[in-house]
Amino acid sequence: MKKIAKSWSVSDKNIKAVQVVFELEQAQSKILRITAIENDLSPSDLIREIIQLPRKKPVRPRLSISLSPADYLMLGKRYELDPNNTIEIRNRIKEELVLATQKNKQ
């Protein structure tokens, strides 16, 4: 049997992690999401805190969205870009998010 590099064995532990989804009442879910935001946590970090599991402090808090090929087609039309130009579409989305946050500050 080949010896596995230390860096790969750490990755191996992460591969074995399984995402667990909880279906709660809408009001309960909303309370948890708001509580997370008020404490500068992601909902998953709040859940880990509630059930007393360790969590890592995020180096760079990020927002994410899943985009399908159909989404890229719609966004390409909206931004008048080639739908394959995913980098520029991402930049345009980011610009819109920044503008939305500036509007909410006022």
Backbone as ProteinMPNN parsed JSONL, in Angstrom:
{"seq_chain_A": "MKKIAKSWSVSDKNIKAVQVVFELEQAQSKILRITAIENDLSPSDLIREIIQLPRKKPVRPRLSISLSPADYLMLGKRYELDPNNTIEIRNRIKEELVLATQKNKQ", "coords_chain_A": {"N_chain_A": [[0.835, -1.179, 0.0], [0.533, 2.226, -0.821], [2.053, 5.075, 0.694], [0.233, 7.812, 1.934], [0.345, 11.252, 1.278], [0.644, 13.789, 3.8], [-0.883, 16.157, 3.424], [-2.867, 15.211, 1.741], [-4.227, 13.429, 3.358], [-5.541, 15.082, 5.138], [-7.327, 16.329, 3.404], [-8.79, 14.084, 2.757], [-10.308, 13.636, 5.061], [-12.057, 15.79, 4.889], [-13.465, 15.125, 2.592], [-15.085, 13.097, 3.441], [-17.056, 14.388, 4.839], [-20.511, 15.134, 5.213], [-23.214, 16.852, 3.861], [-25.861, 18.091, 5.739], [-29.279, 18.63, 5.794], [-31.8, 20.636, 7.189], [-35.234, 20.803, 7.691], [-37.186, 23.251, 8.735], [-39.825, 25.089, 10.372], [-40.931, 28.021, 8.656], [-40.769, 30.409, 10.162], [-39.024, 29.671, 12.238], [-36.695, 29.097, 10.808], [-36.183, 31.625, 9.741], [-35.656, 33.11, 12.07], [-33.267, 31.866, 12.902], [-31.563, 32.506, 10.723], [-31.54, 35.33, 10.868], [-30.477, 35.695, 13.437], [-27.952, 34.618, 13.014], [-26.885, 36.467, 11.162], [-26.925, 38.803, 12.735], [-24.925, 38.146, 14.474], [-22.683, 38.106, 12.955], [-22.234, 35.679, 11.597], [-22.374, 32.753, 9.505], [-25.33, 30.924, 8.589], [-24.769, 28.15, 8.831], [-22.509, 28.19, 10.506], [-23.674, 29.229, 12.824], [-25.424, 27.144, 13.467], [-23.524, 25.135, 14.002], [-22.403, 26.295, 16.278], [-24.593, 26.304, 18.037], [-25.009, 23.549, 18.389], [-22.718, 22.947, 19.607], [-20.293, 22.404, 18.2], [-16.986, 22.72, 16.87], [-15.963, 25.618, 14.986], [-14.561, 27.309, 12.187], [-13.161, 30.541, 11.957], [-14.161, 32.611, 9.38], [-11.933, 33.453, 6.755], [-12.327, 35.16, 4.626], [-15.319, 36.389, 4.418], [-17.915, 35.276, 2.321], [-20.382, 35.602, -0.237], [-22.579, 33.517, -2.021], [-23.905, 32.079, -5.045], [-25.69, 29.786, -7.008], [-25.396, 29.23, -10.4], [-26.986, 28.289, -13.319], [-26.508, 26.97, -16.694], [-28.651, 28.049, -18.153], [-29.237, 30.284, -16.603], [-26.924, 31.798, -17.083], [-27.346, 32.33, -19.782], [-29.615, 34.025, -19.66], [-28.542, 36.119, -18.114], [-26.462, 36.925, -19.749], [-27.907, 38.03, -21.891], [-29.19, 40.092, -20.518], [-27.038, 41.701, -19.648], [-25.94, 42.232, -22.036], [-23.855, 40.587, -22.99], [-21.643, 37.92, -24.012], [-22.845, 34.784, -23.132], [-20.953, 32.949, -22.343], [-18.968, 34.4, -21.246], [-18.229, 34.286, -18.413], [-16.749, 35.46, -16.382], [-16.95, 38.256, -16.742], [-19.702, 38.479, -16.468], [-19.963, 37.725, -13.807], [-18.609, 39.89, -12.661], [-20.381, 41.966, -13.297], [-22.629, 41.205, -11.833], [-21.577, 41.475, -9.27], [-21.183, 44.258, -9.232], [-23.867, 45.083, -9.26], [-24.7, 44.078, -6.789], [-23.147, 45.614, -5.038], [-24.186, 48.165, -5.623], [-26.81, 47.75, -4.723], [-26.383, 47.441, -1.971], [-25.484, 49.977, -1.346], [-27.736, 51.535, -1.866], [-29.375, 50.629, 0.185], [-28.11, 51.63, 2.4], [-28.76, 54.301, 2.488]], "CA_chain_A": [[0.0, 0.0, 0.0], [1.308, 3.459, -0.905], [1.9, 6.023, 1.789], [-0.5, 9.0, 1.507], [0.918, 12.511, 1.758], [-0.102, 14.376, 4.913], [-1.873, 17.109, 2.92], [-3.981, 14.454, 1.169], [-5.006, 12.803, 4.427], [-6.423, 16.129, 5.648], [-8.394, 16.436, 2.405], [-9.594, 12.864, 2.848], [-11.277, 13.858, 6.133], [-13.072, 16.711, 4.382], [-14.268, 14.427, 1.598], [-16.045, 12.261, 4.148], [-18.105, 15.217, 5.426], [-21.786, 15.017, 4.52], [-24.086, 17.995, 4.114], [-27.116, 17.712, 6.386], [-30.274, 19.673, 5.578], [-32.874, 20.627, 8.174], [-36.454, 21.481, 7.272], [-37.83, 23.838, 9.9], [-40.901, 26.03, 10.055], [-40.376, 29.232, 8.06], [-40.453, 31.37, 11.228], [-37.825, 29.195, 12.935], [-35.576, 29.282, 9.882], [-35.93, 33.064, 9.661], [-35.017, 33.516, 13.332], [-31.884, 31.388, 12.883], [-30.803, 33.291, 9.747], [-31.371, 36.687, 11.408], [-29.539, 35.579, 14.561], [-26.622, 34.423, 12.427], [-26.451, 37.752, 10.603], [-26.671, 39.729, 13.839], [-23.692, 37.731, 15.141], [-21.655, 37.993, 11.908], [-21.998, 34.264, 11.328], [-23.2, 32.123, 8.477], [-26.286, 30.03, 9.256], [-24.141, 26.877, 9.195], [-21.672, 28.425, 11.684], [-24.568, 29.36, 13.975], [-25.872, 25.786, 13.812], [-22.381, 24.461, 14.658], [-22.272, 26.881, 17.615], [-25.728, 25.83, 18.841], [-24.825, 22.132, 18.752], [-21.419, 22.913, 20.279], [-19.211, 21.877, 17.377], [-16.046, 23.799, 16.54], [-16.105, 26.268, 13.684], [-13.433, 28.16, 11.826], [-13.473, 31.935, 11.633], [-13.909, 32.77, 7.941], [-10.867, 34.371, 6.379], [-12.992, 36.127, 3.749], [-16.736, 36.05, 4.294], [-18.347, 35.348, 0.929], [-21.76, 35.295, -0.623], [-22.514, 32.668, -3.208], [-25.13, 31.778, -5.767], [-25.496, 28.772, -8.043], [-25.912, 29.684, -11.695], [-27.085, 27.234, -14.333], [-26.275, 27.487, -18.05], [-29.802, 28.889, -18.528], [-29.047, 31.566, -15.908], [-25.906, 32.553, -17.818], [-27.979, 32.821, -21.011], [-30.448, 35.182, -19.297], [-27.681, 37.214, -17.665], [-25.755, 37.407, -20.935], [-28.832, 38.933, -22.587], [-29.425, 41.27, -19.671], [-25.847, 42.548, -19.62], [-25.463, 42.327, -23.41], [-22.559, 39.905, -23.014], [-21.646, 36.516, -24.397], [-23.115, 33.991, -21.925], [-19.746, 32.215, -21.95], [-18.059, 35.332, -20.582], [-18.683, 34.155, -17.018], [-16.005, 36.38, -15.505], [-17.554, 39.589, -16.838], [-21.047, 38.375, -15.879], [-19.738, 37.755, -12.359], [-18.277, 41.279, -12.309], [-21.603, 42.768, -13.38], [-23.451, 40.836, -10.673], [-20.951, 42.102, -8.102], [-21.51, 45.69, -9.301], [-25.266, 45.243, -8.836], [-24.778, 43.839, -5.341], [-22.582, 46.798, -4.381], [-25.19, 49.232, -5.749], [-27.953, 47.421, -3.85], [-26.009, 47.732, -0.584], [-25.393, 51.434, -1.211], [-29.119, 52.031, -1.794], [-29.928, 50.274, 1.495], [-27.454, 52.464, 3.419], [-29.363, 55.642, 2.489]], "C_chain_A": [[0.88, 1.242, 0.0], [1.027, 4.345, 0.293], [1.253, 7.304, 1.247], [0.151, 10.236, 2.114], [0.022, 13.107, 2.836], [-1.192, 15.333, 4.431], [-3.085, 16.391, 2.328], [-4.831, 13.825, 2.261], [-5.949, 13.811, 5.07], [-7.598, 16.296, 4.701], [-9.332, 15.249, 2.491], [-10.653, 12.998, 3.939], [-12.405, 14.754, 5.657], [-13.995, 16.041, 3.374], [-15.361, 13.607, 2.274], [-17.16, 13.056, 4.813], [-19.357, 15.12, 4.562], [-22.633, 16.228, 4.874], [-25.412, 17.487, 4.662], [-28.073, 18.899, 6.261], [-31.382, 19.514, 6.611], [-34.058, 21.397, 7.626], [-37.178, 21.937, 8.529], [-39.015, 24.673, 9.432], [-40.246, 27.305, 9.525], [-39.96, 30.24, 9.134], [-39.183, 30.958, 11.975], [-36.581, 29.411, 12.077], [-35.184, 30.753, 9.798], [-35.214, 33.558, 10.92], [-33.553, 33.095, 13.343], [-31.034, 32.203, 11.907], [-30.534, 34.701, 10.269], [-30.373, 36.682, 12.563], [-28.117, 35.412, 14.043], [-26.074, 35.746, 11.912], [-26.093, 38.731, 11.715], [-25.37, 39.404, 14.569], [-22.536, 37.554, 14.165], [-21.24, 36.547, 11.657], [-22.802, 33.832, 10.109], [-24.213, 31.249, 9.215], [-25.65, 28.704, 9.674], [-23.22, 27.044, 10.405], [-22.517, 28.582, 12.938], [-25.055, 27.983, 14.422], [-24.75, 25.037, 14.52], [-22.199, 24.986, 16.085], [-23.372, 26.353, 18.537], [-25.516, 24.393, 19.298], [-23.424, 21.858, 19.293], [-20.359, 22.138, 19.514], [-18.256, 23.022, 17.062], [-16.337, 24.375, 15.16], [-14.879, 27.132, 13.454], [-13.933, 29.563, 11.55], [-13.185, 32.115, 10.145], [-12.817, 33.799, 7.674], [-11.463, 35.506, 5.567], [-14.455, 35.743, 3.662], [-17.205, 36.267, 2.854], [-19.83, 35.085, 0.819], [-21.662, 34.437, -1.868], [-23.902, 32.457, -3.791], [-24.773, 30.691, -6.775], [-26.15, 29.261, -9.324], [-25.87, 28.529, -12.691], [-26.718, 27.827, -15.702], [-27.425, 28.386, -18.521], [-29.706, 30.262, -17.849], [-28.032, 32.427, -16.65], [-26.462, 33.093, -19.133], [-28.803, 34.079, -20.723], [-29.585, 36.379, -18.899], [-26.879, 37.787, -18.827], [-26.623, 38.378, -21.726], [-29.008, 40.227, -21.801], [-28.258, 42.248, -19.72], [-25.261, 42.771, -21.013], [-24.041, 41.79, -23.535], [-22.737, 38.498, -23.561], [-21.88, 35.701, -23.128], [-21.918, 33.158, -21.457], [-18.727, 33.102, -21.248], [-18.44, 35.4, -19.093], [-17.974, 35.12, -16.075], [-16.639, 37.769, -15.534], [-18.974, 39.584, -16.279], [-20.944, 38.431, -14.362], [-19.428, 39.179, -11.897], [-19.518, 42.164, -12.316], [-22.535, 42.471, -12.2], [-22.9, 41.525, -9.427], [-21.253, 43.596, -8.065], [-22.943, 45.937, -8.824], [-25.424, 45.042, -7.342], [-24.26, 45.044, -4.569], [-23.583, 47.948, -4.441], [-26.383, 48.988, -4.828], [-27.611, 47.723, -2.393], [-25.905, 49.227, -0.35], [-26.777, 52.053, -1.112], [-29.713, 51.771, -0.405], [-29.29, 51.073, 2.622], [-28.174, 53.796, 3.585], [-30.658, 55.682, 3.232]], "O_chain_A": [[1.864, 1.307, 0.737], [-0.08, 4.364, 0.833], [1.679, 7.822, 0.215], [0.467, 10.268, 3.303], [-1.199, 12.955, 2.799], [-2.302, 15.326, 4.964], [-4.204, 16.9, 2.402], [-6.044, 13.702, 2.098], [-7.041, 13.444, 5.505], [-8.743, 16.394, 5.144], [-10.542, 15.396, 2.316], [-11.777, 12.527, 3.766], [-13.571, 14.517, 5.976], [-15.182, 16.361, 3.312], [-16.448, 13.447, 1.721], [-18.12, 12.465, 5.306], [-19.275, 15.036, 3.336], [-22.757, 16.588, 6.044], [-26.01, 16.562, 4.11], [-27.715, 20.031, 6.585], [-31.846, 18.404, 6.876], [-33.904, 22.521, 7.147], [-37.713, 21.127, 9.286], [-39.179, 24.928, 8.239], [-39.123, 27.629, 9.911], [-38.902, 30.859, 9.019], [-38.357, 31.808, 12.307], [-35.544, 29.854, 12.57], [-34.0, 31.088, 9.786], [-34.268, 34.34, 10.83], [-32.688, 33.872, 13.747], [-29.9, 32.556, 12.23], [-29.423, 35.211, 10.129], [-29.522, 37.567, 12.655], [-27.183, 36.005, 14.583], [-24.93, 36.102, 12.194], [-25.07, 39.411, 11.64], [-24.778, 40.275, 15.207], [-21.528, 36.931, 14.496], [-20.056, 36.236, 11.523], [-23.785, 34.473, 9.737], [-23.972, 30.872, 10.362], [-25.952, 28.186, 10.75], [-23.147, 26.149, 11.247], [-22.124, 28.118, 14.008], [-25.093, 27.692, 15.617], [-24.99, 24.375, 15.529], [-21.879, 24.22, 16.994], [-23.107, 25.997, 19.686], [-25.802, 24.051, 20.445], [-22.999, 20.709, 19.421], [-19.626, 21.329, 20.082], [-18.677, 24.177, 16.995], [-16.885, 23.701, 14.288], [-14.248, 27.618, 14.393], [-15.005, 29.748, 10.975], [-12.084, 31.805, 9.69], [-12.783, 34.868, 8.284], [-11.145, 36.675, 5.79], [-14.803, 34.845, 2.895], [-16.93, 37.302, 2.247], [-20.44, 34.435, 1.668], [-20.754, 34.616, -2.68], [-24.921, 32.633, -3.121], [-23.673, 30.686, -7.327], [-27.316, 29.656, -9.327], [-24.838, 27.882, -12.872], [-26.63, 29.046, -15.847], [-27.191, 29.377, -19.212], [-30.051, 31.28, -18.45], [-28.237, 33.628, -16.83], [-26.096, 34.19, -19.557], [-28.706, 35.073, -21.444], [-29.86, 37.512, -19.296], [-26.642, 38.993, -18.886], [-26.148, 39.42, -22.179], [-28.976, 41.32, -22.366], [-28.45, 43.459, -19.819], [-24.222, 43.414, -21.162], [-23.155, 42.434, -24.097], [-23.842, 37.956, -23.57], [-21.179, 35.906, -22.137], [-21.877, 32.715, -20.309], [-17.733, 32.608, -20.716], [-18.904, 36.426, -18.596], [-18.551, 35.548, -15.076], [-16.842, 38.387, -14.489], [-19.408, 40.569, -15.682], [-21.739, 39.103, -13.705], [-19.926, 39.621, -10.862], [-19.686, 43.012, -11.44], [-23.152, 43.379, -11.642], [-23.652, 42.087, -8.631], [-21.544, 44.146, -7.003], [-23.202, 46.881, -8.078], [-26.193, 45.753, -6.695], [-24.853, 45.451, -3.57], [-23.81, 48.63, -3.441], [-26.903, 49.925, -4.222], [-28.464, 48.213, -1.652], [-26.211, 49.699, 0.746], [-26.975, 53.0, -0.352], [-30.463, 52.596, 0.118], [-29.875, 51.183, 3.7], [-28.204, 54.36, 4.679], [-31.286, 56.737, 3.322]]}, "name": "protein", "num_of_chains": 1, "seq": "MKKIAKSWSVSDKNIKAVQVVFELEQAQSKILRITAIENDLSPSDLIREIIQLPRKKPVRPRLSISLSPADYLMLGKRYELDPNNTIEIRNRIKEELVLATQKNKQ"}
